[in-house]
Amino acid sequence: MQLPKLLILGAGGQVGQALQASSPGLYTLITPTRADLDLTASAAIEPFIIATKPALVINCAAYNFVDKAEQERERCRLINATAVARMAAACERLAIPLVHFSTDYVFEGKAAGSALYTEDEPPCPVNHYGQTKLAGERAALAQSRNLVLRVSWVFSEFGANMGSRMLAAACAGQPLRMASDQWGSPTYAGHIAETVWALVPALLRGEPGGLYHLSGLSAVMPAASRWDLAAGLVEAAIAAAMLPADYRVDATTQAQWQALFGVPAASRPDFSAMANDKLAARLGRALPHWQQGLAPCVTGLLAQS
Ligand SMILES: NC(=O)c1ccc[n+]([C@@H]2O[C@H](COP(=O)([O-])OP(=O)(O)OC[C@H]3O[C@@H](n4cnc5c(N)ncnc54)[C@H](OP(=O)(O)O)[C@@H]3O)[C@@H](O)[C@H]2O)c1
């Protein structure tokens, strides 16, 4: 029996690798690299997808350099917006669903302690990256069969990401200083992948997609600071004997951080934590909490070292 063919774009990134690592084995995964399909070559995207004839496309590719995006504006727009519109057009021609990822940076940010962002709240990005991601999610959502999952503060054992970079610095003996006044929803890439695999069968059956927040939060621990994530990773690394037991993460503020390291090129929301109730209702279960991703992330990093 031939398995349904799924095309994963950006398969070499952290979410793309997490999807491959947890693939349920029910599909043939087609995983082109940037050399096979460069998403800045907009005209090549539609023919590539149509020639591949997948049953579903998952786009994990993105231009994620939030500060550099303020200079590389056109490149960022080509990858995060134009390319997604081309993917959506190809999927429409094949009458197949597109699964696409967006970001909490479509929001301008609220005061600390506010209610978590829901899907009903109007986006208003404060940087170019966020503007291009918003354009991309709108292009994808033009077709009701497409699914857009907003994720945020993704950490994993794959590639260079916020978590792996922090742990690498700590293991190299450097002190870690993280802001405790910037709030969001950390999410383990393995949890993103398992959620996507739970959603794919319904999409393949023709059920509608829509817009959902895929965040690793719960009602018990609503929002996390950058310091919370760093301290959680360090604690897991200490438990795995990767770091000395007395290693601590220093808490700082964004203002202190900027005084030391310079003001970032792009504005960022102070509080952009997202509620995941809508997705939990669709799945019929709570999403895993980000803290449940700390140990597997550290174990995965250890296995690579
Ligand atoms: N990471 C986060 O904290 C975060 C937060 C919010 C939203 N998101 C969203 O979540 C999704 C997955 O993110 P991620 O963290 O897995 O990203 P990632 O690790 O940075 O991976 C991005 C992928 O995009 C590919 N790519 C970039 N430019 C390309 C181009 N011109 N042509 C073809 N491929 C290109 C990269 O290819 P190479 O392997 O060749 O570099 C890589 O495989 C993205 O939509 C991202 O915007 C992530």
The ligand as an SDF file (V2000), in Angstrom:
LIG
                    3D

 48 52  0  0  0  0  0  0  0  0999 V2000
   12.0300   29.4610   16.7960 N   0  0  0  0  0  0  0  0  0  0  0  0
   11.1190   30.1720   17.4510 C   0  0  0  0  0  0  0  0  0  0  0  0
   11.2840   30.5220   18.6250 O   0  0  0  0  0  0  0  0  0  0  0  0
    9.8400   30.5390   16.7520 C   0  0  0  0  0  0  0  0  0  0  0  0
    9.0010   31.4770   17.3860 C   0  0  0  0  0  0  0  0  0  0  0  0
    7.8050   31.8270   16.7480 C   0  0  0  0  0  0  0  0  0  0  0  0
    7.4570   31.2560   15.5360 C   0  0  0  0  0  0  0  0  0  0  0  0
    8.3130   30.3530   14.9440 N   0  0  0  0  0  0  0  0  0  0  0  0
    7.9210   29.7860   13.6540 C   0  0  0  0  0  0  0  0  0  0  0  0
    7.9400   28.3690   13.7060 O   0  0  0  0  0  0  0  0  0  0  0  0
    8.3040   27.8390   12.4190 C   0  0  0  0  0  0  0  0  0  0  0  0
    9.4440   26.8700   12.5950 C   0  0  0  0  0  0  0  0  0  0  0  0
   10.5490   27.5830   13.1630 O   0  0  0  0  0  0  0  0  0  0  0  0
   11.9340   26.8980   13.5110 P   0  0  0  0  0  0  0  0  0  0  0  0
   12.3720   27.4220   14.8250 O   0  0  0  0  0  0  0  0  0  0  0  0
   11.8700   25.4370   13.2860 O   0  0  0  0  0  0  0  0  0  0  0  0
   12.8660   27.5470   12.3930 O   0  0  0  0  0  0  0  0  0  0  0  0
   14.4030   27.2900   12.0890 P   0  0  0  0  0  0  0  0  0  0  0  0
   14.9670   26.2780   13.0010 O   0  0  0  0  0  0  0  0  0  0  0  0
   15.0380   28.6440   11.9980 O   0  0  0  0  0  0  0  0  0  0  0  0
   14.3620   26.6550   10.6320 O   0  0  0  0  0  0  0  0  0  0  0  0
   13.9940   27.4210    9.5310 C   0  0  0  0  0  0  0  0  0  0  0  0
   14.0520   26.5600    8.3030 C   0  0  0  0  0  0  0  0  0  0  0  0
   13.7400   27.4060    7.1930 O   0  0  0  0  0  0  0  0  0  0  0  0
   14.6260   27.1140    6.1460 C   0  0  0  0  0  0  0  0  0  0  0  0
   14.8250   28.2540    5.2850 N   0  0  0  0  0  0  0  0  0  0  0  0
   15.1530   29.5200    5.6220 C   0  0  0  0  0  0  0  0  0  0  0  0
   15.3110   30.2630    4.5160 N   0  0  0  0  0  0  0  0  0  0  0  0
   15.0650   29.4450    3.4640 C   0  0  0  0  0  0  0  0  0  0  0  0
   15.0720   29.6280    2.0660 C   0  0  0  0  0  0  0  0  0  0  0  0
   15.3920   30.8000    1.4920 N   0  0  0  0  0  0  0  0  0  0  0  0
   14.7550   28.5660    1.2690 N   0  0  0  0  0  0  0  0  0  0  0  0
   14.4520   27.3720    1.8210 C   0  0  0  0  0  0  0  0  0  0  0  0
   14.4470   27.1390    3.1250 N   0  0  0  0  0  0  0  0  0  0  0  0
   14.7510   28.1690    3.9510 C   0  0  0  0  0  0  0  0  0  0  0  0
   15.9350   26.7770    6.8560 C   0  0  0  0  0  0  0  0  0  0  0  0
   16.7350   26.0840    5.9550 O   0  0  0  0  0  0  0  0  0  0  0  0
   18.2730   25.6980    6.2810 P   0  0  0  0  0  0  0  0  0  0  0  0
   18.1240   24.4090    7.0870 O   0  0  0  0  0  0  0  0  0  0  0  0
   18.8810   25.5480    4.9420 O   0  0  0  0  0  0  0  0  0  0  0  0
   18.8210   26.8370    7.0930 O   0  0  0  0  0  0  0  0  0  0  0  0
   15.4350   25.9400    8.0360 C   0  0  0  0  0  0  0  0  0  0  0  0
   15.3030   24.5980    7.6400 O   0  0  0  0  0  0  0  0  0  0  0  0
    8.5950   29.0510   11.5590 C   0  0  0  0  0  0  0  0  0  0  0  0
    7.4620   29.4160   10.8270 O   0  0  0  0  0  0  0  0  0  0  0  0
    8.8940   30.1490   12.5650 C   0  0  0  0  0  0  0  0  0  0  0  0
    8.6530   31.4540   12.0700 O   0  0  0  0  0  0  0  0  0  0  0  0
    9.4800   29.9760   15.5380 C   0  0  0  0  0  0  0  0  0  0  0  0
  1  2  1  0
  2  3  2  0
  2  4  1  0
  4  5  1  0
  4 48  2  0
  5  6  2  0
  6  7  1  0
  7  8  2  0
  8  9  1  0
  8 48  1  0
  9 10  1  0
  9 46  1  0
 10 11  1  0
 11 12  1  0
 11 44  1  0
 12 13  1  0
 13 14  1  0
 14 15  2  0
 14 16  1  0
 14 17  1  0
 17 18  1  0
 18 19  2  0
 18 20  1  0
 18 21  1  0
 21 22  1  0
 22 23  1  0
 23 24  1  0
 23 42  1  0
 24 25  1  0
 25 26  1  0
 25 36  1  0
 26 27  1  0
 26 35  1  0
 27 28  2  0
 28 29  1  0
 29 30  1  0
 29 35  2  0
 30 31  1  0
 30 32  2  0
 32 33  1  0
 33 34  2  0
 34 35  1  0
 36 37  1  0
 36 42  1  0
 37 38  1  0
 38 39  2  0
 38 40  1  0
 38 41  1  0
 42 43  1  0
 44 45  1  0
 44 46  1  0
 46 47  1  0
M  CHG  2   8   1  16  -1
M  END
$$$$
